[in-house]
Amino acid sequence: MPCFTPTSVASEPLLGGADPFNCWDTSCPASTSSSIFRAYCYVDIAHTPTDVLTSRVSQCLTPNRPNPTDRVAFLVGDSHAASIKMGVHTAVQHAMSISWMGITGQTCGYIHSATGLCLQVRNIIDQQLNSYVRAGDVVIFSHAGYKYYTAHDQQQQRALLRTLYQNVLQPRGANMVIVGDPPILPMHAVRCLYAPQNCYASLTNNDQNAQLASLATESTGILYMPIHHLFCDSSNCKGQVPGTSTWAYFDASHLTTSGSLYLWPYFCSALEAAGFL
C-alpha cells in the first residue's frame, strides 16, 4: 500500500500531573502538554506500582483487531519508543492499527539484560506477542542506544531479537523492524531556545543501535531503520526539525511530538520499500 498524505494526525490519550514520570493513574488531572510521556501506554517503573505496570503492559499490547485479517503494528521499547510513537502511528495508520508500550528503566523495554521487574515485564511482552501476532503484522523495537555500548550487549541483544523473530514472527508471516536512535544533543533543547547552535552535535555522534543492523542481513523479514542522519546536515546534527525553527527535541535525546511526526514519511517509505505495508 503506498504512502499517503494523512488527513489527520494519529492521536494518543494523555495523562497529566506536574511530573510526567510519576503520574500513572487514570485519575491524574488533564494535561495541557502534548508530550507522549503523558500517554497511557508509557510508564516509568521507578514511579509505577507493580500491579499497575504489569496490567498496563498486557492491556496496551492487546491489539484491537475486529477482523482476523486486520493487521497490527506492535511498537515496543523504552522511552525512545514512546518518543517516536506519533511518527510510527501516523506512518502506518492507513494500513494497520497500532499497539504499543514504552517502559523506562535501565534494563526495561525488550532488553537482553533485563532483571527483576524489567524481566517480568519482558516476559509479559513475550506472552502478548506470542498470543496476538498474526500474518502481516509488524513488530517494531526502539531503545536508547546507550543500552548497547559493549560488544557483549550487542551480541546478546541480536540473539534475543533473532530468537523472537525465528520462533514467533517468521513462522506466522510477521515482520520485525529495529529503529535506530536520533543524535544525542550536547545539552537539553530547552537551554538552546535562543541559541540553537548551542545544541548542535558532531556528526561523529554515532547511533549505537546501528550495531543491531546486521540482523537485517539475515532475513528479508527484518528491517533496520536508521533515523540518526535525518536530523543532520553536512556539518552538524541539530535539535530542530530540518528546514524549520521547530524544536524536534525537548531534552538531549527524546523527540517532541513535532520531531516524531517529522519522521512519519521516512517510516512509511522504509516500510513500504521493505514490503511491510
C-alpha atoms as an extended CHARMM CRD file, in Angstrom:
* protein
*
       277  EXT
         1         1  MET       CA              0.0000000000        0.0000000000        0.0000000000  PROA      1               0.0000000000
         2         2  PRO       CA              1.6010000000        3.3290000000       -0.9950000000  PROA      2               0.0000000000
         3         3  CYS       CA              2.4520000000        6.0570000000        1.4700000000  PROA      3               0.0000000000
         4         4  PHE       CA             -0.1180000000        8.7920000000        1.7880000000  PROA      4               0.0000000000
         5         5  THR       CA             -0.7740000000       12.3200000000        2.9840000000  PROA      5               0.0000000000
         6         6  PRO       CA             -2.5890000000       11.9360000000        6.3100000000  PROA      6               0.0000000000
         7         7  THR       CA             -5.8380000000       13.8330000000        6.6570000000  PROA      7               0.0000000000
         8         8  SER       CA             -5.3990000000       13.6830000000       10.4190000000  PROA      8               0.0000000000
         9         9  VAL       CA             -2.5500000000       13.0530000000       12.8120000000  PROA      9               0.0000000000
        10        10  ALA       CA             -2.6240000000        9.9500000000       14.9610000000  PROA      10              0.0000000000
        11        11  SER       CA             -3.5410000000       10.9490000000       18.4950000000  PROA      11              0.0000000000
        12        12  GLU       CA             -2.9280000000        9.4330000000       21.8950000000  PROA      12              0.0000000000
        13        13  PRO       CA             -4.8730000000        9.6900000000       25.1630000000  PROA      13              0.0000000000
        14        14  LEU       CA             -2.7060000000       11.6310000000       27.5910000000  PROA      14              0.0000000000
        15        15  LEU       CA             -2.4020000000       11.7050000000       31.3500000000  PROA      15              0.0000000000
        16        16  GLY       CA             -1.4560000000       14.7130000000       33.4100000000  PROA      16              0.0000000000
        17        17  GLY       CA              0.4140000000       15.6580000000       36.5340000000  PROA      17              0.0000000000
        18        18  ALA       CA              3.2310000000       18.0780000000       37.2670000000  PROA      18              0.0000000000
        19        19  ASP       CA              5.7960000000       15.3470000000       36.6570000000  PROA      19              0.0000000000
        20        20  PRO       CA              5.0600000000       13.1150000000       33.6470000000  PROA      20              0.0000000000
        21        21  PHE       CA              7.1810000000       10.3660000000       35.1810000000  PROA      21              0.0000000000
        22        22  ASN       CA              5.1850000000        9.9710000000       38.3890000000  PROA      22              0.0000000000
        23        23  CYS       CA              1.6160000000       10.2590000000       37.1640000000  PROA      23              0.0000000000
        24        24  TRP       CA              0.4690000000        6.7330000000       36.4060000000  PROA      24              0.0000000000
        25        25  ASP       CA             -3.1710000000        6.6250000000       37.4270000000  PROA      25              0.0000000000
        26        26  THR       CA             -6.1700000000        7.4070000000       35.2080000000  PROA      26              0.0000000000
        27        27  SER       CA             -7.3400000000        9.8880000000       37.8520000000  PROA      27              0.0000000000
        28        28  CYS       CA             -4.4400000000       12.2130000000       37.0240000000  PROA      28              0.0000000000
        29        29  PRO       CA             -5.6420000000       15.7170000000       36.0830000000  PROA      29              0.0000000000
        30        30  ALA       CA             -5.9380000000       16.5970000000       32.4210000000  PROA      30              0.0000000000
        31        31  SER       CA             -2.6760000000       17.7610000000       30.9220000000  PROA      31              0.0000000000
        32        32  THR       CA             -2.0830000000       20.7740000000       28.6980000000  PROA      32              0.0000000000
        33        33  SER       CA              1.1120000000       19.2250000000       27.4210000000  PROA      33              0.0000000000
        34        34  SER       CA              1.2090000000       17.1120000000       24.2800000000  PROA      34              0.0000000000
        35        35  SER       CA              4.2160000000       15.1240000000       25.4170000000  PROA      35              0.0000000000
        36        36  ILE       CA              3.9100000000       11.4390000000       24.6220000000  PROA      36              0.0000000000
        37        37  PHE       CA              5.3830000000       10.8030000000       28.0610000000  PROA      37              0.0000000000
        38        38  ARG       CA              1.9530000000       11.5180000000       29.4860000000  PROA      38              0.0000000000
        39        39  ALA       CA              0.4510000000        8.7440000000       27.3860000000  PROA      39              0.0000000000
        40        40  TYR       CA             -1.3930000000        5.8240000000       28.9370000000  PROA      40              0.0000000000
        41        41  CYS       CA              0.9690000000        3.2630000000       27.3950000000  PROA      41              0.0000000000
        42        42  TYR       CA              4.1510000000        4.8700000000       28.6620000000  PROA      42              0.0000000000
        43        43  VAL       CA              5.3400000000        4.1110000000       32.2190000000  PROA      43              0.0000000000
        44        44  ASP       CA              8.4280000000        4.5220000000       34.3620000000  PROA      44              0.0000000000
        45        45  ILE       CA              8.9770000000        1.5190000000       36.6120000000  PROA      45              0.0000000000
        46        46  ALA       CA             10.5050000000        3.7350000000       39.2890000000  PROA      46              0.0000000000
        47        47  HSD       CA              7.2040000000        5.5310000000       39.8290000000  PROA      47              0.0000000000
        48        48  THR       CA              4.6030000000        2.9350000000       38.8790000000  PROA      48              0.0000000000
        49        49  PRO       CA              3.1290000000        0.3240000000       41.2340000000  PROA      49              0.0000000000
        50        50  THR       CA              3.9740000000       -3.1870000000       40.0680000000  PROA      50              0.0000000000
        51        51  ASP       CA              0.3730000000       -4.2970000000       39.6260000000  PROA      51              0.0000000000
        52        52  VAL       CA             -0.3890000000       -1.2220000000       37.5380000000  PROA      52              0.0000000000
        53        53  LEU       CA              2.7130000000       -1.7450000000       35.4090000000  PROA      53              0.0000000000
        54        54  THR       CA              2.0870000000       -5.3990000000       34.6380000000  PROA      54              0.0000000000
        55        55  SER       CA             -1.5900000000       -4.8890000000       33.8460000000  PROA      55              0.0000000000
        56        56  ARG       CA             -0.7830000000       -1.8740000000       31.6870000000  PROA      56              0.0000000000
        57        57  VAL       CA              1.6990000000       -3.8840000000       29.5880000000  PROA      57              0.0000000000
        58        58  SER       CA             -0.8670000000       -6.6090000000       28.9800000000  PROA      58              0.0000000000
        59        59  GLN       CA             -3.5920000000       -4.1040000000       28.1600000000  PROA      59              0.0000000000
        60        60  CYS       CA             -1.5100000000       -1.9200000000       25.8440000000  PROA      60              0.0000000000
        61        61  LEU       CA             -0.1250000000       -4.8780000000       23.9050000000  PROA      61              0.0000000000
        62        62  THR       CA             -3.5440000000       -6.4490000000       23.3620000000  PROA      62              0.0000000000
        63        63  PRO       CA             -4.4260000000       -5.2730000000       19.8480000000  PROA      63              0.0000000000
        64        64  ASN       CA             -7.7180000000       -4.0570000000       18.5200000000  PROA      64              0.0000000000
        65        65  ARG       CA             -8.3310000000       -6.4900000000       15.6600000000  PROA      65              0.0000000000
        66        66  PRO       CA            -12.0530000000       -6.5570000000       14.7680000000  PROA      66              0.0000000000
        67        67  ASN       CA            -11.4240000000       -8.8250000000       11.7700000000  PROA      67              0.0000000000
        68        68  PRO       CA             -8.9600000000      -11.7410000000       11.6530000000  PROA      68              0.0000000000
        69        69  THR       CA             -7.2370000000      -10.2650000000        8.5960000000  PROA      69              0.0000000000
        70        70  ASP       CA             -6.7440000000       -6.8000000000       10.1330000000  PROA      70              0.0000000000
        71        71  ARG       CA             -3.0670000000       -6.0220000000       10.5480000000  PROA      71              0.0000000000
        72        72  VAL       CA             -1.3460000000       -4.6040000000       13.6180000000  PROA      72              0.0000000000
        73        73  ALA       CA              1.9010000000       -2.7680000000       14.2490000000  PROA      73              0.0000000000
        74        74  PHE       CA              3.3350000000       -3.5410000000       17.7020000000  PROA      74              0.0000000000
        75        75  LEU       CA              5.7580000000       -0.8620000000       18.9410000000  PROA      75              0.0000000000
        76        76  VAL       CA              7.8360000000       -1.9880000000       21.9170000000  PROA      76              0.0000000000
        77        77  GLY       CA             10.7190000000       -0.4060000000       23.7840000000  PROA      77              0.0000000000
        78        78  ASP       CA             11.6520000000        2.2030000000       26.3270000000  PROA      78              0.0000000000
        79        79  SER       CA             11.2130000000        5.9780000000       26.4320000000  PROA      79              0.0000000000
        80        80  HSD       CA             12.7210000000        6.2310000000       22.9470000000  PROA      80              0.0000000000
        81        81  ALA       CA              9.8920000000        4.0740000000       21.6210000000  PROA      81              0.0000000000
        82        82  ALA       CA              7.4470000000        6.4520000000       23.3070000000  PROA      82              0.0000000000
        83        83  SER       CA              9.1070000000        9.4440000000       21.6660000000  PROA      83              0.0000000000
        84        84  ILE       CA              8.7300000000        8.0670000000       18.1090000000  PROA      84              0.0000000000
        85        85  LYS       CA              5.2270000000        6.6820000000       18.6370000000  PROA      85              0.0000000000
        86        86  MET       CA              3.3830000000        9.5650000000       16.9340000000  PROA      86              0.0000000000
        87        87  GLY       CA              5.5090000000        9.2420000000       13.7900000000  PROA      87              0.0000000000
        88        88  VAL       CA              5.1470000000        5.4670000000       13.6230000000  PROA      88              0.0000000000
        89        89  HSD       CA              1.3930000000        5.6170000000       14.2170000000  PROA      89              0.0000000000
        90        90  THR       CA              0.8670000000        8.2250000000       11.5190000000  PROA      90              0.0000000000
        91        91  ALA       CA              3.0050000000        6.2490000000        9.0670000000  PROA      91              0.0000000000
        92        92  VAL       CA              1.0500000000        3.0030000000        9.4260000000  PROA      92              0.0000000000
        93        93  GLN       CA             -2.4870000000        4.1680000000       10.2330000000  PROA      93              0.0000000000
        94        94  HSD       CA             -3.7130000000        3.7400000000        6.6570000000  PROA      94              0.0000000000
        95        95  ALA       CA             -2.7130000000        0.0660000000        6.7080000000  PROA      95              0.0000000000
        96        96  MET       CA             -2.8550000000       -1.1920000000       10.2860000000  PROA      96              0.0000000000
        97        97  SER       CA             -3.7140000000       -0.3050000000       13.8540000000  PROA      97              0.0000000000
        98        98  ILE       CA             -1.0450000000        0.1060000000       16.4970000000  PROA      98              0.0000000000
        99        99  SER       CA             -0.4900000000       -1.4430000000       19.9170000000  PROA      99              0.0000000000
       100       100  TRP       CA              2.4720000000       -0.0990000000       21.8300000000  PROA      100             0.0000000000
       101       101  MET       CA              4.2740000000        0.0310000000       25.1320000000  PROA      101             0.0000000000
       102       102  GLY       CA              7.1760000000        2.1560000000       26.3230000000  PROA      102             0.0000000000
       103       103  ILE       CA              8.7880000000        1.2910000000       29.6650000000  PROA      103             0.0000000000
       104       104  THR       CA             11.5480000000        3.3770000000       31.2340000000  PROA      104             0.0000000000
       105       105  GLY       CA             14.1030000000        1.5810000000       33.3670000000  PROA      105             0.0000000000
       106       106  GLN       CA             17.7930000000        0.7450000000       32.9900000000  PROA      106             0.0000000000
       107       107  THR       CA             17.0930000000       -2.7460000000       31.6330000000  PROA      107             0.0000000000
       108       108  CYS       CA             13.4520000000       -2.2230000000       30.6740000000  PROA      108             0.0000000000
       109       109  GLY       CA             11.8750000000       -2.4960000000       27.2620000000  PROA      109             0.0000000000
       110       110  TYR       CA             12.8170000000       -5.5920000000       25.2970000000  PROA      110             0.0000000000
       111       111  ILE       CA             16.3870000000       -5.8460000000       26.5320000000  PROA      111             0.0000000000
       112       112  HSD       CA             18.5820000000       -8.9470000000       26.8680000000  PROA      112             0.0000000000
       113       113  SER       CA             19.9630000000       -7.7910000000       30.2280000000  PROA      113             0.0000000000
       114       114  ALA       CA             16.5380000000       -7.3870000000       31.8510000000  PROA      114             0.0000000000
       115       115  THR       CA             16.4230000000       -8.3070000000       35.5290000000  PROA      115             0.0000000000
       116       116  GLY       CA             13.8560000000       -8.1570000000       38.3020000000  PROA      116             0.0000000000
       117       117  LEU       CA             10.7150000000       -6.2680000000       37.3670000000  PROA      117             0.0000000000
       118       118  CYS       CA             12.1090000000       -5.4410000000       33.9200000000  PROA      118             0.0000000000
       119       119  LEU       CA             12.4950000000       -9.1620000000       33.2320000000  PROA      119             0.0000000000
       120       120  GLN       CA              8.9550000000       -9.7810000000       34.4680000000  PROA      120             0.0000000000
       121       121  VAL       CA              7.7450000000       -7.1200000000       32.0280000000  PROA      121             0.0000000000
       122       122  ARG       CA              9.7690000000       -8.5780000000       29.1730000000  PROA      122             0.0000000000
       123       123  ASN       CA              8.1910000000      -11.9690000000       29.8310000000  PROA      123             0.0000000000
       124       124  ILE       CA              4.7370000000      -10.3690000000       29.6050000000  PROA      124             0.0000000000
       125       125  ILE       CA              5.7300000000       -8.7570000000       26.3100000000  PROA      125             0.0000000000
       126       126  ASP       CA              6.7590000000      -12.1940000000       25.0370000000  PROA      126             0.0000000000
       127       127  GLN       CA              3.4230000000      -13.6350000000       26.1340000000  PROA      127             0.0000000000
       128       128  GLN       CA              1.4660000000      -10.8880000000       24.4140000000  PROA      128             0.0000000000
       129       129  LEU       CA              3.3960000000      -11.1560000000       21.1510000000  PROA      129             0.0000000000
       130       130  ASN       CA              3.1220000000      -14.9330000000       21.2070000000  PROA      130             0.0000000000
       131       131  SER       CA             -0.6390000000      -14.6560000000       21.7710000000  PROA      131             0.0000000000
       132       132  TYR       CA             -1.5060000000      -11.9280000000       19.3030000000  PROA      132             0.0000000000
       133       133  VAL       CA              0.9800000000      -11.6450000000       16.4160000000  PROA      133             0.0000000000
       134       134  ARG       CA             -0.5460000000      -12.7020000000       13.1030000000  PROA      134             0.0000000000
       135       135  ALA       CA              0.4360000000      -12.8010000000        9.4250000000  PROA      135             0.0000000000
       136       136  GLY       CA              1.2190000000       -9.3690000000        8.0150000000  PROA      136             0.0000000000
       137       137  ASP       CA              1.8530000000       -7.7740000000       11.4050000000  PROA      137             0.0000000000
       138       138  VAL       CA              4.9620000000       -5.7360000000       12.1250000000  PROA      138             0.0000000000
       139       139  VAL       CA              6.8020000000       -5.7040000000       15.4580000000  PROA      139             0.0000000000
       140       140  ILE       CA              8.8910000000       -2.5540000000       15.9020000000  PROA      140             0.0000000000
       141       141  PHE       CA             11.6210000000       -2.1240000000       18.5280000000  PROA      141             0.0000000000
       142       142  SER       CA             13.1180000000        1.1550000000       19.6990000000  PROA      142             0.0000000000
       143       143  HSD       CA             15.5330000000        1.6160000000       22.5950000000  PROA      143             0.0000000000
       144       144  ALA       CA             18.1150000000        4.1100000000       23.8070000000  PROA      144             0.0000000000
       145       145  GLY       CA             21.4020000000        3.3650000000       22.0910000000  PROA      145             0.0000000000
       146       146  TYR       CA             23.4100000000        3.5130000000       25.3180000000  PROA      146             0.0000000000
       147       147  LYS       CA             21.9860000000        0.1180000000       26.2190000000  PROA      147             0.0000000000
       148       148  TYR       CA             24.1660000000       -1.4740000000       23.5140000000  PROA      148             0.0000000000
       149       149  TYR       CA             27.5580000000        0.0630000000       24.2170000000  PROA      149             0.0000000000
       150       150  THR       CA             29.5510000000       -3.1310000000       24.7420000000  PROA      150             0.0000000000
       151       151  ALA       CA             30.1790000000       -5.8370000000       22.1630000000  PROA      151             0.0000000000
       152       152  HSD       CA             28.6250000000       -8.3540000000       24.5560000000  PROA      152             0.0000000000
       153       153  ASP       CA             25.4430000000       -6.2890000000       24.8500000000  PROA      153             0.0000000000
       154       154  GLN       CA             25.2150000000       -6.0160000000       21.0830000000  PROA      154             0.0000000000
       155       155  GLN       CA             25.7230000000       -9.7460000000       20.5920000000  PROA      155             0.0000000000
       156       156  GLN       CA             23.1930000000      -10.6840000000       23.2550000000  PROA      156             0.0000000000
       157       157  GLN       CA             20.5790000000       -8.2190000000       22.0190000000  PROA      157             0.0000000000
       158       158  ARG       CA             20.8970000000       -9.5450000000       18.4790000000  PROA      158             0.0000000000
       159       159  ALA       CA             20.4640000000      -13.0630000000       19.8430000000  PROA      159             0.0000000000
       160       160  LEU       CA             17.3340000000      -12.0610000000       21.7950000000  PROA      160             0.0000000000
       161       161  LEU       CA             15.7080000000      -10.4230000000       18.7660000000  PROA      161             0.0000000000
       162       162  ARG       CA             16.7790000000      -13.2530000000       16.4500000000  PROA      162             0.0000000000
       163       163  THR       CA             15.1500000000      -15.8200000000       18.7400000000  PROA      163             0.0000000000
       164       164  LEU       CA             11.8890000000      -13.8680000000       18.8290000000  PROA      164             0.0000000000
       165       165  TYR       CA             11.8870000000      -13.4980000000       15.0590000000  PROA      165             0.0000000000
       166       166  GLN       CA             12.7050000000      -17.1390000000       14.3250000000  PROA      166             0.0000000000
       167       167  ASN       CA             10.3660000000      -18.6290000000       16.9400000000  PROA      167             0.0000000000
       168       168  VAL       CA              7.3660000000      -16.2970000000       16.8190000000  PROA      168             0.0000000000
       169       169  LEU       CA              7.3400000000      -13.7880000000       13.9620000000  PROA      169             0.0000000000
       170       170  GLN       CA              8.7620000000      -15.6420000000       10.9730000000  PROA      170             0.0000000000
       171       171  PRO       CA              6.6200000000      -18.7900000000       11.3610000000  PROA      171             0.0000000000
       172       172  ARG       CA              3.4910000000      -16.5960000000       11.3610000000  PROA      172             0.0000000000
       173       173  GLY       CA              4.4640000000      -14.3970000000        8.4560000000  PROA      173             0.0000000000
       174       174  ALA       CA              5.0880000000      -11.2970000000       10.5820000000  PROA      174             0.0000000000
       175       175  ASN       CA              7.9870000000       -8.8720000000       10.1810000000  PROA      175             0.0000000000
       176       176  MET       CA             10.4390000000       -7.1100000000       12.5050000000  PROA      176             0.0000000000
       177       177  VAL       CA             11.7090000000       -3.5340000000       12.4300000000  PROA      177             0.0000000000
       178       178  ILE       CA             14.5840000000       -2.2250000000       14.5580000000  PROA      178             0.0000000000
       179       179  VAL       CA             14.6470000000        1.5630000000       14.7370000000  PROA      179             0.0000000000
       180       180  GLY       CA             17.8770000000        3.4970000000       15.1890000000  PROA      180             0.0000000000
       181       181  ASP       CA             18.4200000000        6.3320000000       17.6190000000  PROA      181             0.0000000000
       182       182  PRO       CA             18.4320000000       10.0720000000       16.8760000000  PROA      182             0.0000000000
       183       183  PRO       CA             21.6070000000       12.0530000000       17.6550000000  PROA      183             0.0000000000
       184       184  ILE       CA             22.3370000000       12.9770000000       21.2590000000  PROA      184             0.0000000000
       185       185  LEU       CA             22.4830000000       16.7380000000       21.7870000000  PROA      185             0.0000000000
       186       186  PRO       CA             25.2230000000       18.2890000000       23.9580000000  PROA      186             0.0000000000
       187       187  MET       CA             22.5810000000       19.7840000000       26.2780000000  PROA      187             0.0000000000
       188       188  HSD       CA             18.8180000000       19.8550000000       26.7500000000  PROA      188             0.0000000000
       189       189  ALA       CA             16.9860000000       21.6560000000       23.9650000000  PROA      189             0.0000000000
       190       190  VAL       CA             15.1840000000       23.9060000000       26.4420000000  PROA      190             0.0000000000
       191       191  ARG       CA             18.5550000000       25.5220000000       27.1740000000  PROA      191             0.0000000000
       192       192  CYS       CA             19.0990000000       26.2940000000       23.4930000000  PROA      192             0.0000000000
       193       193  LEU       CA             15.8220000000       28.0230000000       22.6710000000  PROA      193             0.0000000000
       194       194  TYR       CA             17.5050000000       31.3680000000       21.9980000000  PROA      194             0.0000000000
       195       195  ALA       CA             20.7860000000       29.9460000000       20.7150000000  PROA      195             0.0000000000
       196       196  PRO       CA             20.0550000000       26.7890000000       18.6590000000  PROA      196             0.0000000000
       197       197  GLN       CA             23.7250000000       26.4550000000       17.7280000000  PROA      197             0.0000000000
       198       198  ASN       CA             24.4910000000       25.5070000000       21.3230000000  PROA      198             0.0000000000
       199       199  CYS       CA             22.5980000000       22.2730000000       20.7190000000  PROA      199             0.0000000000
       200       200  TYR       CA             24.4940000000       21.3290000000       17.5780000000  PROA      200             0.0000000000
       201       201  ALA       CA             26.0340000000       17.8740000000       17.8590000000  PROA      201             0.0000000000
       202       202  SER       CA             29.0020000000       16.4810000000       15.9870000000  PROA      202             0.0000000000
       203       203  LEU       CA             28.4680000000       14.1460000000       13.0570000000  PROA      203             0.0000000000
       204       204  THR       CA             30.6940000000       11.6900000000       14.9300000000  PROA      204             0.0000000000
       205       205  ASN       CA             27.8890000000       11.2910000000       17.4750000000  PROA      205             0.0000000000
       206       206  ASN       CA             27.1760000000        7.7350000000       16.3720000000  PROA      206             0.0000000000
       207       207  ASP       CA             23.9980000000        5.6870000000       16.6640000000  PROA      207             0.0000000000
       208       208  GLN       CA             24.7580000000        2.7360000000       18.9290000000  PROA      208             0.0000000000
       209       209  ASN       CA             21.6420000000        0.9720000000       17.6690000000  PROA      209             0.0000000000
       210       210  ALA       CA             23.3980000000        0.5550000000       14.3240000000  PROA      210             0.0000000000
       211       211  GLN       CA             25.2350000000       -2.3600000000       15.9450000000  PROA      211             0.0000000000
       212       212  LEU       CA             21.9770000000       -4.2820000000       15.5660000000  PROA      212             0.0000000000
       213       213  ALA       CA             21.6510000000       -3.5550000000       11.8430000000  PROA      213             0.0000000000
       214       214  SER       CA             23.3900000000       -6.7760000000       10.8220000000  PROA      214             0.0000000000
       215       215  LEU       CA             20.2420000000       -8.6740000000       11.8360000000  PROA      215             0.0000000000
       216       216  ALA       CA             18.5520000000       -7.2280000000        8.7610000000  PROA      216             0.0000000000
       217       217  THR       CA             21.0120000000       -9.0990000000        6.5380000000  PROA      217             0.0000000000
       218       218  GLU       CA             19.7850000000      -12.4190000000        7.9060000000  PROA      218             0.0000000000
       219       219  SER       CA             16.2200000000      -12.2180000000        6.5840000000  PROA      219             0.0000000000
       220       220  THR       CA             14.0740000000      -10.0910000000        4.2950000000  PROA      220             0.0000000000
       221       221  GLY       CA             11.5460000000      -10.0940000000        7.1390000000  PROA      221             0.0000000000
       222       222  ILE       CA             13.8180000000       -7.9060000000        9.2960000000  PROA      222             0.0000000000
       223       223  LEU       CA             14.3970000000       -4.2030000000        8.6150000000  PROA      223             0.0000000000
       224       224  TYR       CA             16.8400000000       -1.8300000000       10.2860000000  PROA      224             0.0000000000
       225       225  MET       CA             15.5170000000        1.7260000000       10.0620000000  PROA      225             0.0000000000
       226       226  PRO       CA             18.1730000000        4.3970000000       10.7790000000  PROA      226             0.0000000000
       227       227  ILE       CA             16.9410000000        7.8450000000       11.7910000000  PROA      227             0.0000000000
       228       228  HSD       CA             20.1540000000        9.4510000000       13.0890000000  PROA      228             0.0000000000
       229       229  HSD       CA             21.0670000000       11.0330000000        9.7290000000  PROA      229             0.0000000000
       230       230  LEU       CA             17.6140000000       12.5740000000        9.3280000000  PROA      230             0.0000000000
       231       231  PHE       CA             18.4960000000       15.2180000000       11.9350000000  PROA      231             0.0000000000
       232       232  CYS       CA             21.8880000000       16.0980000000       10.4350000000  PROA      232             0.0000000000
       233       233  ASP       CA             23.2270000000       18.1390000000        7.5320000000  PROA      233             0.0000000000
       234       234  SER       CA             26.7510000000       18.0140000000        6.0790000000  PROA      234             0.0000000000
       235       235  SER       CA             28.1840000000       19.8390000000        9.1080000000  PROA      235             0.0000000000
       236       236  ASN       CA             26.1820000000       19.1310000000       12.2510000000  PROA      236             0.0000000000
       237       237  CYS       CA             23.3180000000       17.2750000000       13.8320000000  PROA      237             0.0000000000
       238       238  LYS       CA             20.7180000000       19.7120000000       15.1520000000  PROA      238             0.0000000000
       239       239  GLY       CA             17.9120000000       19.9240000000       17.6640000000  PROA      239             0.0000000000
       240       240  GLN       CA             15.3310000000       21.4150000000       15.3210000000  PROA      240             0.0000000000
       241       241  VAL       CA             13.2330000000       19.8080000000       12.5960000000  PROA      241             0.0000000000
       242       242  PRO       CA             15.3960000000       20.2540000000        9.4790000000  PROA      242             0.0000000000
       243       243  GLY       CA             14.4600000000       23.3130000000        7.4620000000  PROA      243             0.0000000000
       244       244  THR       CA             12.3820000000       24.8130000000       10.2740000000  PROA      244             0.0000000000
       245       245  SER       CA             12.7560000000       26.5950000000       13.6150000000  PROA      245             0.0000000000
       246       246  THR       CA             10.5200000000       23.9860000000       15.3060000000  PROA      246             0.0000000000
       247       247  TRP       CA             12.2360000000       22.0230000000       18.0410000000  PROA      247             0.0000000000
       248       248  ALA       CA             12.4760000000       18.2990000000       17.4070000000  PROA      248             0.0000000000
       249       249  TYR       CA             13.8060000000       17.6040000000       20.9090000000  PROA      249             0.0000000000
       250       250  PHE       CA             12.6340000000       18.5600000000       24.3820000000  PROA      250             0.0000000000
       251       251  ASP       CA             15.7710000000       17.2940000000       26.1220000000  PROA      251             0.0000000000
       252       252  ALA       CA             19.0100000000       15.8330000000       24.7530000000  PROA      252             0.0000000000
       253       253  SER       CA             17.7280000000       12.5460000000       23.3230000000  PROA      253             0.0000000000
       254       254  HSD       CA             13.9030000000       12.4320000000       23.2790000000  PROA      254             0.0000000000
       255       255  LEU       CA             11.7840000000       13.8480000000       20.4850000000  PROA      255             0.0000000000
       256       256  THR       CA              8.9000000000       16.2510000000       20.7880000000  PROA      256             0.0000000000
       257       257  THR       CA              5.6410000000       15.4410000000       19.0510000000  PROA      257             0.0000000000
       258       258  SER       CA              6.8450000000       17.6050000000       16.1460000000  PROA      258             0.0000000000
       259       259  GLY       CA             10.1350000000       15.7260000000       15.9920000000  PROA      259             0.0000000000
       260       260  SER       CA              8.3210000000       12.4040000000       15.9610000000  PROA      260             0.0000000000
       261       261  LEU       CA              5.8460000000       13.4990000000       13.2870000000  PROA      261             0.0000000000
       262       262  TYR       CA              8.7330000000       14.7180000000       11.1200000000  PROA      262             0.0000000000
       263       263  LEU       CA              9.7520000000       11.0620000000       10.8260000000  PROA      263             0.0000000000
       264       264  TRP       CA              6.4520000000        9.6350000000        9.5780000000  PROA      264             0.0000000000
       265       265  PRO       CA              7.1390000000        9.8890000000        5.8070000000  PROA      265             0.0000000000
       266       266  TYR       CA             10.5110000000        8.2000000000        6.3290000000  PROA      266             0.0000000000
       267       267  PHE       CA              8.9610000000        5.3850000000        8.3530000000  PROA      267             0.0000000000
       268       268  CYS       CA              6.2330000000        4.9500000000        5.7450000000  PROA      268             0.0000000000
       269       269  SER       CA              8.6760000000        4.8930000000        2.8330000000  PROA      269             0.0000000000
       270       270  ALA       CA             11.0180000000        2.4200000000        4.5360000000  PROA      270             0.0000000000
       271       271  LEU       CA              8.1930000000        0.0590000000        5.4880000000  PROA      271             0.0000000000
       272       272  GLU       CA              6.7330000000        0.2710000000        2.0080000000  PROA      272             0.0000000000
       273       273  ALA       CA             10.0880000000       -0.4120000000        0.3460000000  PROA      273             0.0000000000
       274       274  ALA       CA             10.5500000000       -3.4660000000        2.5700000000  PROA      274             0.0000000000
       275       275  GLY       CA              7.1100000000       -4.7600000000        1.5980000000  PROA      275             0.0000000000
       276       276  PHE       CA              5.8090000000       -4.4420000000        5.1680000000  PROA      276             0.0000000000
       277       277  LEU       CA              2.9300000000       -2.0650000000        4.3590000000  PROA      277             0.0000000000
